[in-house]
Amino acid sequence: ASKILANLIVMGGGLLARAFVQAYRQALANASKNGVAQETIQNTIRRASKGMTEQEARQILGVTEKTPWEEIVKKYSNLFENNAKKGSFYLQSKVHRAKECLESVHRGNTTLS
């Protein structure tokens, strides 16, 4: 009885997977007719190439434009270590990217002075 049940589950899963793939292909075909797919791809590429804005970086680290660089580094270290302990690699990456962004802004400001 368990073999029959297992076979039914495997066959049913295969049918569902094929139906999903077919529906996805049809959705892509419909979207390409309307130009939606190309627009979505272009928007995704545009967003990915932008990187993080200075405002977003400041929000992540919880600092303002007037916050001294030393304080930014302290906040970065604290957030980075806390997320390392709790195992959130995603948040840790966001914190690191925020610091990199503000670091480039800081370097740009110090070379202009």
Helices and strands as residue ranges (DSSP letters): H 2-34, H 36-50, H 54-61, H 69-86, H 89-112
